[in-house]
């Protein structure tokens, strides 16, 4: 790892080994030098994967600037360990860490209690312009699709993450699309995840379950769904605390609420995709909205809504998503052919592009022919803002937006 770890000469993280070596200097300055391929971590430490950086009582308190790059396919499998995430905590009682411009693509995180992607516990720490897309977070209690609980967040998001919480044994276990609990303030953030309840003795929230007296959320939304067992409580955004959350919206069309004290403002799917719905949100300098981007929900104006590299393709719900050459997330939806298959697979068959949606149903897209190429059938790629493929006849086609 190059650099000396000072503010003027930060350590430059160029691979997953450098990322793991952050544990050797917990109060230094770091930057990502490129996207990090962390797929090898699935075979580390006898299957336990990546070792979180620092500990709750000896946390990372330095500064990490992701420079807009992503950590891809991070794997942590520690089901009997509490405080599991990239960072277990970001505050030692005297100093707090600063994390900026960092993204995660398709992380796979498993822990016991207090489980997240970027951070688990900690009453402080600052996170700005960070995001998670895809993957899954699994825990027994206090599970979140971005973080478990603590830390100040600004312009952060979590999209397409499966968040699973185990059934409580007497008490009720909690999980939220963004965080289980909000201990500090969070501003201009959103979550579009799938919560999965392991049993009745659970409480889940589309964004979070609850907030502390000093915590809260202003200017954001949740468009999360839930599945699995019917939980004891299901909050569309989070549980109301006095007058909070403020200017925070949730999609009641896709989230059947359970219980009173619902925080936030309930809207329909159609309303959630209209700029005029979002009183208080700044669509001049912070937010934007476009029907073909981020499934039609608001996203951050000057930041790719997906955080994914150009050319990335994945399945979410009934749609085939991809990231175009401008790093914007787009999607197309194929006709439902039925059937039961393993989700996420896509391929070319005849003149069609097929894929398996999140329900296991086969779908197909009829691409618009753009001429014979003689190229090998089956090739799929991104060009400009369109998803292209070579059909069985060797003709190039693109999926209409």
MARFIKOL-707500 format. One record per residue (C-alpha): x, y, z. Coordinates in steps of 0.05 Angstrom, whole numbers, padded with zeros to 5 digits, always signed. Layout:
BEGIN
XYZ;...
END
This chain:
BEGIN
+00000+00000+00000;+00031+00066-00022;+00028+00130+00019;+00046+00146+00090;-00024+00151+00121;-00024+00226+00133;-00076+00276+00110;-00027+00302+00058;-00003+00233+00037;-00058+00182+00051;-00050+00108+00043;-00077+00086-00026;-00119+00022-00024;-00112-00015-00090;-00135-00085-00074;-00172-00125-00021;-00107-00141+00016;-00095-00067+00025;-00167-00061+00050;-00154-00114+00103;-00089-00080+00123;-00128-00020+00147;-00131-00058+00213;-00057-00044+00222;-00066+00032+00228;-00135+00051+00254;-00126+00127+00258;-00094+00139+00190;-00119+00172+00126;-00138+00127+00068;-00164+00133-00003;-00188+00081-00053;-00145+00082-00116;-00195+00041-00157;-00253-00007-00150;-00236-00064-00103;-00251-00136-00123;-00265-00169-00057;-00293-00235-00085;-00233-00274-00059;-00256-00260+00013;-00308-00316+00007;-00250-00364+00014;-00213-00328+00070;-00205-00350+00142;-00237-00419+00134;-00300-00391+00104;-00308-00335+00155;-00288-00285+00102;-00261-00214+00112;-00242-00194+00183;-00277-00129+00200;-00230-00069+00208;-00221-00054+00281;-00264-00074+00340;-00318-00040+00382;-00268-00024+00437;-00211-00009+00388;-00247+00021+00327;-00225+00054+00263;-00222+00129+00278;-00185+00153+00216;-00212+00179+00150;-00230+00139+00087;-00246+00173+00021;-00273+00123-00029;-00265+00173-00086;-00329+00146-00115;-00301+00076-00124;-00334+00013-00100;-00317-00048-00058;-00347-00106-00098;-00370-00174-00070;-00345-00165+00001;-00359-00229+00041;-00363-00234+00117;-00392-00297+00149;-00389-00293+00225;-00457-00316+00250;-00436-00320+00324;-00401-00252+00325;-00433-00186+00345;-00418-00119+00311;-00405-00145+00241;-00394-00098+00181;-00334-00069+00145;-00325-00027+00208;-00353-00052+00275;-00352+00019+00301;-00328+00089+00282;-00318+00122+00349;-00275+00109+00411;-00309+00159+00457;-00260+00215+00440;-00249+00211+00364;-00294+00192+00307;-00281+00167+00236;-00301+00202+00172;-00323+00161+00112;-00337+00195+00045;-00354+00175-00027;-00352+00099-00015;-00397+00048-00049;-00410-00026-00040;-00435-00073-00095;-00466-00140-00078;-00438-00150-00007;-00454-00213+00031;-00452-00200+00106;-00473-00247+00162;-00466-00234+00236;-00503-00243+00302;-00527-00178+00334;-00513-00108+00306;-00500-00125+00232;-00493-00077+00174;-00451-00064+00111;-00411-00001+00125;-00415+00002+00201;-00447-00037+00257;-00449-00001+00324;-00421+00065+00348;-00455+00127+00372;-00416+00173+00326;-00378+00173+00260;-00395+00211+00197;-00414+00180+00130;-00427+00223+00068;-00443+00204-00004;-00439+00129+00009;-00483+00074-00020;-00498+00000-00022;-00531-00039-00079;-00549-00112-00082;-00527-00170-00039;-00552-00189+00029;-00545-00176+00104;-00565-00232+00153;-00567-00227+00228;-00602-00247+00292;-00619-00178+00316;-00608-00104+00298;-00595-00115+00224;-00592-00059+00172;-00582-00055+00097;-00532+00002+00104;-00513+00004+00178;-00539-00025+00242;-00549+00038+00283;-00499+00093+00298;-00467+00149+00259;-00487+00212+00221;-00507+00199+00149;-00517+00249+00093;-00535+00231+00021;-00529+00156+00032;-00571+00100+00003;-00583+00026+00003;-00617-00008-00057;-00633-00080-00075;-00606-00110-00011;-00640-00170+00022;-00642-00157+00097;-00658-00219+00139;-00672-00219+00214;-00680-00282+00255;-00741-00295+00298;-00736-00270+00370;-00736-00318+00428;-00781-00282+00478;-00759-00212+00456;-00770-00181+00388;-00712-00176+00339;-00706-00116+00293;-00684-00099+00222;-00689-00039+00177;-00678-00026+00103;-00626+00027+00119;-00613+00016+00194;-00645-00021+00251;-00642+00041+00296;-00625+00114+00284;-00581+00140+00340;-00554+00202+00305;-00585+00248+00253;-00592+00224+00180;-00608+00272+00124;-00624+00262+00050;-00620+00186+00050;-00663+00130+00021;-00674+00055+00021;-00705+00008-00030;-00693-00061-00001;-00727-00126+00016;-00737-00142+00089;-00746-00216+00108;-00774-00232+00177;-00754-00299+00206;-00816-00303+00250;-00871-00267+00288;-00824-00241+00343;-00793-00189+00297;-00802-00115+00283;-00781-00089+00215;-00780-00020+00182;-00774+00000+00109;-00721+00051+00129;-00710+00036+00204;-00748+00009+00263;-00738+00064+00315;-00697+00125+00333;-00667+00153+00396;-00681+00221+00427;-00619+00248+00391;-00630+00210+00327;-00675+00221+00268;-00685+00225+00193;-00701+00285+00150;-00713+00290+00075;-00715+00220+00047;-00757+00160+00032;-00766+00085+00035;-00792+00042-00021;-00776-00025+00012;-00817-00089+00013;-00820-00147+00061;-00829-00222+00057;-00823-00283+00101;-00863-00291+00165;-00913-00239+00187;-00876-00196+00238;-00903-00167+00303;-00894-00096+00275;-00879-00070+00205;-00865+00004+00198;-00868+00033+00128;-00813+00083+00144;-00799+00077+00218;-00834+00083+00285;-00855+00154+00300;-00817+00191+00355;-00850+00257+00375;-00849+00298+00310;-00798+00256+00274;-00782+00233+00221;-00791+00297+00181;-00803+00303+00106;-00795+00227+00100;-00840+00186+00054;-00856+00112+00046;-00892+00070-00006;-00956+00042+00024;-00974+00006-00041;-00918-00044-00031;-00912-00044+00046;-00972-00069+00086;-00964-00033+00153;-00973-00070+00219;-00981-00030+00283;-00994+00042+00302;-00944+00099+00311;-00925+00097+00237;-00873+00150+00224;-00865+00187+00158;-00916+00203+00103;-00950+00146+00067;-00957+00151-00009;-00976+00106-00067;-00927+00079-00118;-00952+00129-00170;-00944+00187-00121;-00874+00164-00101;-00851+00173-00173;-00874+00246-00178;-00828+00303-00157;-00886+00343-00129;-00899+00290-00077;-00835+00306-00039;-00846+00369+00001;-00781+00391+00033;-00734+00354-00014;-00687+00397-00054;-00693+00379-00128;-00648+00436-00149;-00582+00416-00118;-00591+00348-00082;-00645+00304-00114;-00669+00286-00184;-00723+00240-00211;-00731+00204-00278;-00779+00148-00296;-00725+00105-00328;-00673+00113-00272;-00675+00081-00202;-00742+00048-00218;-00773+00117-00223;-00758+00137-00151;-00715+00199-00132;-00640+00193-00133;-00581+00239-00119;-00572+00292-00172;-00496+00291-00182;-00482+00218-00163;-00497+00154-00201;-00559+00124-00169;-00530+00054-00171;-00457+00066-00153;-00442+00008-00201;-00389+00006-00255;-00412+00017-00326;-00436-00047-00358;-00461-00082-00295;-00524-00123-00305;-00570-00152-00252;-00642-00173-00238;-00685-00136-00188;-00759-00153-00179;-00789-00165-00248;-00738-00121-00285;-00670-00130-00316;-00626-00072-00293;-00560-00047-00320;-00512+00011-00313;-00501+00052-00377;-00438+00086-00400;-00456+00147-00359;-00460+00104-00296;-00535+00113-00292;-00578+00055-00271;-00631+00036-00322;-00679-00022-00330;-00722-00059-00381;-00779-00107-00367;-00794-00170-00406;-00859-00206-00419;-00875-00259-00366;-00868-00330-00392;-00882-00364-00324;-00844-00423-00297;-00801-00432-00236;-00725-00423-00240;-00666-00395-00202;-00669-00320-00202;-00618-00274-00234;-00598-00316-00295;-00601-00283-00364;-00586-00309-00434;-00601-00302-00508;-00650-00349-00542;-00671-00340-00614;-00683-00265-00625;-00700-00254-00551;-00662-00235-00489;-00687-00279-00431;-00679-00272-00356;-00706-00301-00291;-00739-00250-00246;-00739-00247-00170;-00802-00291-00166;-00769-00346-00208;-00810-00330-00270;-00778-00330-00339;-00785-00265-00378;-00762-00243-00447;-00746-00178-00482;-00755-00167-00556;-00696-00126-00578;-00698-00079-00637;-00654-00105-00694;-00597-00058-00714;-00563-00100-00767;-00524-00164-00781;-00455-00167-00751;-00430-00239-00758;-00412-00236-00684;-00419-00296-00638;-00492-00304-00614;-00505-00293-00540;-00458-00234-00528;-00490-00181-00482;-00461-00112-00470;-00477-00039-00455;-00467+00015-00508;-00487+00086-00493;-00553+00084-00455;-00576+00017-00485;-00569-00056-00469;-00546-00093-00532;-00542-00167-00550;-00527-00213-00609;-00585-00258-00626;-00582-00330-00650;-00577-00306-00722;-00516-00263-00709;-00557-00199-00713;-00545-00142-00663;-00606-00119-00623;-00618-00069-00568;-00671-00068-00513;-00719-00009-00519;-00723+00036-00458;
END
